[in-house]
Amino acid sequence: MALPGLRVCRISPLVKPKCCVIHQCISRRCASAIAVPTSTAPENIEHDIPKEASIPNPDPPADSATAAQLSSHTPYMVATYVRPPPLMVKGEGCYLWDAENRRYLDFTAGIAVNALGHSDPEMAKLLYQQALTLVHASNLYYNPWTGEFSKQIITKTRSAGAMHTASKVFICNSGSEANEAAIKFARKVGKIRTPSGTQHEIVSFHGSFHGRTMGALSATPNPKYQKPFAPMIPGFTYGTYNDEASINKLITETTCGVIIEPIQGEGGVNVATPSFLQALRTRCNEVGAVLIYDEIQCGLSRTGQLWAHQILPKSAHPDILTTAKALGNGFPIGATIVNEDVAKCVITGDHGTTFGGNPLACRLAHYVFSRLSDPELQSSVRDREILFRHHFSRLQHIYPNEVKEVRGRGLILGLQLARDPTPVVTAARERGLLVITCGTNTLRFVPPLVISEGEIEEGMRILEMAMDVVFTREEVEGTKGQQEMAPEGR
């Protein structure tokens, strides 16, 4: 039964207060705020009830069943991420549930992965059917789905008005692998064009995130990630994003490839200007370098177009296009799309993969790609962007000294704050909304592309409550580790 005057969030039933839970919330300075009538609770805990009751989804305390399970698991896990306490066990549509049966509206989509939402029924059906038929036979043999999926990518990419020279596809397992292939292919092109080997350098840009394997990491100029594994692979040069004046000096006759995200995701949702991308294409043509667009996060209709670069003229299209994340809607798969000039330089034995292109992954991705390439879905993404921006404008009006700028396109949006956003992330999570950060002091919004207007309204109400607690009362501490890439030098 709701307490008088208490606004109860619809996301999850309130957990019955327990003394230990209440004490834990106080020790973590969880958000509180609404006074309630006197109850018959014991005097030693009565004053704590408003704090507990005002948070529909308080993080599991140290003596919870979740904490016990995590303490038995984490000693065996390499510490690659700092995670908050909830243990996610179920997903459906735009919602996740944790082991304490708390429900969360997901504005993160597994870091722009679950574009069709969680536990898509048709995808689950196809996974079951294909698992009973053939999962893996290796790339020593043909299978029906690798070729069918490759054909689909090329035909739909070209018909959408993107990468008009798209010709062939290399299918792998992840975004890092897709970018590793792109870097290797660019090096191979440079070697063929200049047998002396002088054309071997790769240019990338500050603020980029291309992956964690050594080649992709060498193209990600962030000391936080590079320094522990230095030295990097030789031959990588870094430029300033959107700095057209530096292009001719940056890209020279020794450059074999240029890799860039049309929209930087981890770097802060920074959008490349059309003139900058066109200037890169022009300079690559002049020196014979390969232009690579990394659309692992911003592609596959997240901008409201199948590919983020398809708003550009053909004269600014890439030679190589990389994708992953949403491609499998959570099932591991990536792809490197190349034009014929690149494809003819790659011969048998130059590159390969054991698991990439297996029939299970390709059948699932074929279904996902067909859904994501639907013009009606793309139109809805553009409509949802308008709704998000409406709410962001409201937040800017309410907190003009805190909410500074909105960046992005479609449903890859960044809200620039004036301070560390992690307390907002924590306060939102404890009210049933999942958001993540990126770049410097930026909240990132990459929800499932199938999100409804009602779910956006619900999420933004929660976000506004979270900001009220953080910006007005300053009662919540942040949870560290909520982004893949920290600002450079942090």
N, C-alpha and C positions, 0 to 999 in steps of 0.2 A: 504494500500500500504506500502510495507516495506521501511524503510529509508535506504539510501545508506550506505553500510558498516555495517549494523546492522544484526546480526545473529538472525533470528526469529525462536523461538522454534515451532515445529509442534503441541505441545500439546494443545494449546488453542489460539483462536483469542485474539489479544491484546485488553484490555479494553481501551476505549477512555479516555485519561487523563482528570481528573477534578482537579481543584485547591485543593479541600479538600482532594482528594485521594493522590495527590502528596505531600501535606504537611504532611499527616499522615505517608507516607512512609519515608519521611526525618526524622521525629521525632523518627521513630523506627530504623533508620540507616540501611535501606534495602540496598541490594547490588546494585551497579551501576557500570558503567564503560565505556561505549562506547560514544565517542563524535559524535554529529550529526550536519548536516548543520544548519545554521540559518534559523528559520522559521518566520512566521508572527504572532506567538502567542504573547499575551501581555508580556511586558517586565518583569513583576513581577513573571511570571511563566515559562518563556522561559528556564531559566537555570535549571529547575527541570525536563524537559521532558526526557533527557537521563536516569535519574534515574528510572523514571516510565516505559519508553519504553523498558528498558533492562530486565525487570522482567515480563515474560508472566503471571505469577500467583501470583501477590502480594496479601498478606493476606488481607481480607476485612477490611477496616478502621472502625473507631469508629462510623462514621455517615452513614454506609451502611445499606441496608435492612437486611443483615445477622446479623449485630450487634444488630439491633432493635429487631429482632426475638429472638436472644439469650438472650437479656436482659429481655425479657418477660417470658422466660422459666427457666433460671437458678435459680431464687429465690425459685423455687419449687423443685429443684433437690439437693439431698444430694451430697456434694462436695467430691466425691471419686476419681476423676481424674482432672488433670490440662490439659485442651485441648487447642490446637491452634484455631485461629478464624474460619477457614473454616467450613461450615455446609454441610456435605455430603448428597446428595439427590438421587443419582443414581449411579448404577454400571453396567458395562458390560465387560465381559472378564477380562482383567488385568487393567482396567481403572475405576476411580471414577470421578464423577462430583459433584461440590458443587453448592450451591444455586445461585452463581454469574455466573454459567455456565462455570466455569474453569474446565479443564480436568487434571487429575493426573494419571500418570503411577504408579501402586501400587506394590511396592516391599515388602509390609508388609502382604498382604493377611489377614487382620483382625487379626494379630498376629498368623500367621500360620494356619488360619481357612479355608479360601476360596481357598482350594487346586485346585478346578475345576474352579476357577475364580468367578466373580460376575454374578449373574442372569443367571445361567446355564439354557438354555431353557427347557431341558428335566426335570430337577428338578422342574422348575416352573409348568410344565404340570402335573407332578405326584402330586405335592402339591395340585393343584386345584382338580384333580380327587379324591384324598383321602379325602380332606376336604368335598367333597360332599357325601362321603360314610360313613366314621366313623373317628372322630378325637380322641375320648377318651371314654373309658368305664370302666377304672380303672383295677387294677391288681387282682380284685376279680373274673375276668372272663378271659378266653382265647380269643385271637384274632389271625388272620392268620399271622400277620407280626412280632410279637415279637419272636415267635419260628423260623420262616423262617430266620430272620436276625441273630438270635443266631447260628443257624446251619451254616449259611454262614461264620460267623466269625471263628468258630472252624475249619471247613473244609479247608478254604482258608489259615488260619494261619498255619495249620499243613502241607498242601501241598506245602507251600512256603518254608518250612524248618525252620520255626520259632517255638517257644514254642511247642516242640513235644509232651508234656503231656497235652496240652490244652484240656479241657473237657467240661466246662460249662461257661455260661456268666450271669452276673447280669447287666441289662441295666438301666441306670439312666439318668440324665439330664445335667451333666457337669463334667469337670475334677476334681474339688474339691470333688464332690460326689463320683466319681470313686475311688479316693484315700481314702476318708473316709471309703468306703466299704472295700477297701484293708486292711486298718489299723484294722478295726473291725474284719475282717476275720482272720488276723494274731493273734490278741488277742484271738479269740475263739480257734484257733488251739493250742496256747500255754496253754490255760486253760484246754483243753482236755488232752494234753500230760503231763501237770503238774497240777493236780487238786488242789495243794496247792496254786496256783496263783503266784508262784515265777517267772515263765517264762512269763513276761508281757511287757518287754521293747522293744521299737522300735528304731532302729538305722537309722539315716539319715545323710546327709553330707552338710558341709558348701558350699555355692554357689547354693544350691538347691532351687527350688520353686515348692511346691506341692499343693498350694491353700491357700484360705483365711478363710475357715471354721476352727473351733477350732482344730480338729484333724490334718488336713492338715497343718494348720498354726503352730502347735506344732512341725511338722516335717520340718519346713522351718526356719532354724536358722539365721534369720536376725533381729537384734534388732529394725530396723525401723518399722517392721511389728508386731513383737511380743510385744514390750514394751507397746504400748497403751492398750493391752488386757491381760496383765499379771495378774495373773500367768497362764502359759500354762498348758495343761493337763500333769499330772505327768507321768514319765516313758519314756521320750524321751532322747536319747543320740546322740551326734553329733561327726562325724569323719571328717577327711581330705580327700577330693576327690583324688583318685589315690595314696593314701599312703598305699601301701601293707604291710609295716612293722608294721603298727598299728592295723591290722585287728584282730589278735588273742586277743589282749587286749580289743579291742573295742566291739567285738561280743563274748558274754559269754553265760553260761548256763541260764542266766536270760533274754536273748534276744529271743523274739518270732518272730520278723520280722525285715527285713532290706529293706528299700526303697531307690531306686536310679534311677536317670535319666541316661540312657546310654550316652546321650548328654545333658548337662545342657543348656537350652535355655535362660531363664531370667538371669541366673548367668554369662553369657558371652560366650556362645557357646563353652563350655569346653567338650572335648570328653574323656570318660572313656577308659582307655587302656584295651585291651582284657585280659591281664594277671590280672589286678585288678578285673574285673568282674568274672573271673574264680576263683580267690582267695576268693572272697565273696561267690560264690556258694559252694566252698569246705568247708569253715568255717561254713556256714549255715547248711550244711549236718552234720558236726561234732556235732553241738550243738542242732540240731533239730529246727532251725529257718526257717521261710518262707522268700524266696527272692522275692521281688517285683520290677519289672521294670516299672517305670513311663515313658511311651512313648507318653504322651499326646501331646507333641509338636514335638518330633523327629520321631514318628511313622507314619504309613499310607503312606509309600512310599516317605516320605520327604528326606530320605537318598539315594533313588534309589533302596532300598529293601522295601518290605512290612513293615517289622519291623526292627528297627535299630539293634536289637540284633541277627538277623538271620545270621550274618556273623560269629557268635561264634559257637563253637562245641556244641553238645547237652548237654555236661557235664556242660555248663555254662548257660543253659536256666533257666528262672524263674519259680516260683510256681504260681505267680500272675502277670498279665500284665494289666496295665490301659491305657485307651485311651479316647479321646474326641476331642476337637478342630475340625480337618478336617473331623471327622466322619460324621458330618451333613452338612458340607460345609456352615455353618452359622446357621443352624437350631439346637437348643439346644439338645444335646444328648451325653452321655458318656457311657462307658462300663468297667466292671471289669471282666477279663478273668481269670479263675482259673483251676488248675488241679484237679484230682479226690481226692487226699489226702486232699485238702482244701475243696472241695465241700461237701464231706461227713461229715465235721464238722459243716456245716451250715444247720440248720434245719428250718422248718416253724416257723415264728415268730421272728427269730433272726434279720432279717433286712427287709427293704421294702422301697417302694417309691409310692407316689400317681401318679405322672405324668410319671415316668420312664417307657420306653417300650411301650408307647402309639402307636397305629397303624400308626398315621401320621408320627411321628419321625422315626419309624422303617422302614416304607416303603421308606422314603427318604434316610435313612442311607444305606438301602440295595442297592439302586441305586448307591450312592456315593462309597460305599465299592467295588462294582463290577467295577467301573471305576478306582479307585485308586489301585486295585490289578492287573491291566492289565500290563503284562510284557513290552509291548511297551512303556507305559507311564513311567515305572520305568527306562527303558533304556534311554529315552529322558531326564529324570532328571539327570542321570549320565553325559550325554553329556552337559547339560546346566551348570553343575558344572565346567566342564573344561573351558567353555567360561567365566564364572564369574572369575575363578582363573586367566585366561589370563589377564583380565582387572585389577584385583587386583595387579598382578605383575607389570603392567604398572604404576599404581598409586604408588606402592612402589618405582619404579625407579624415578618417577617425584618428589615425596615427601619423600625421604629416612629418613628424620628426623621426619616425621609426621605419616606415615603409617608403622606400625611395624610388624604385624603378621596377617596371615590368619588362621582361625580355622574352623572346621566343616566338614560335609560330605553332598554330594548331594546338596539340596537347603535349608539347614539350615547352614548358613555361617556367620562367624563373622570377621570383619575387625578391628583389634586392633589399636587404634590411640594413639598418645603421649599426647593428650589433650582432654578436654571435647568435645564430638562430637555434642552437641546440636546445635551450630551454623551451622554446616554442614547440619543437619536435616532441619533447618529453610531455609537455602539458597537453598537446593534441593527442598523443598516444594514450594518455591516461583518461582521455575523454572519448576514445574510440575512433581516432583518425590517425592513419599512418601517412606521414610526409617525410621527405628526406632533404638533405642539403647538397650543395655543390659549390665549387669556386670559393669565393670569399664572402661570407655572411649572406648567402643566398639560399632561399627555400626553393626546392625543385618540385614541380608538379608534372608527373608522367603517369597519369591514371590509365586504366584499361580504356581502349578506344571505344568500347561498347558502353561506357558509363552513361547513365541517364541524367536528364536535367535535375530530377528530384534528388539523385545521389550527390550531384554537385552542390545543390542547395544545402543538403544535410551536412556535407563535409565543410562547406564554408561557414555554416553556423558554428560548428565545433571549432574551426580555426579561429574565428572571431572571439569565441570564449577563451581559447587558449592564449591569444594575444592580450586579452584583457587582464588575465591573471599575470602574465609575464611583464607586460609593459606598464600596467597600472599598479599592480601590487608586488611584483618582483618576488614571487613566492616559490618559483620552480627552478631547480638546477638542471643543466643540460646533461644529456647522455652522450658521451664522446663516441667517435667511431661511426658516425651516421652517413658517411660518404666514402666512395671508393678512392677519390683523389683529393688530397688536401691541397690548399693553395701552395703555390711554388715557394719553397724556402721555409715552410712551416715546420 
